[in-house]
Amino acid sequence: MIKLFYEIYDFPIIFNKKGPFFIKEICILLNNEGKYIGNINYIFCNDDYLFNLNQKYLKKNCYTDVLAFNYSINQCISGDIFISVDRIYDNSKRWNQFFMFELKRVMIHAVLHLLGYNDQNHIDKKIMKKKEEFYLNLFQF
């Protein structure tokens, strides 16, 4: 089950007739990767909230757009994904992208982390970027 939570009050996620924004696409991504949906929680927050989590759990003193805490067991993918709406907004401006495109990119990126993809070195980062681009193209809006 994929759930959406909010630590901020001024961020309306988009709903349509089929349900919350982008949930179906994440399910397709997991299925395509041969995995099952456990419990994935997307928590939308601001920079300060995510900065504090980054300090507390990763001992890093920097802002980031997303943190993913992986609770997956075998083929069942579960985790908490914290997304800074502030960072998404700033990054969309910096890279001249639509806000919703950047949000989708980060949502995909986080799920890829739950699947075990990493971006800590050049080779892994390149593999992960190709996966992101594949799913962004698949789920064009």
Disulfide bonds with the S-S distance in Angstrom:
none
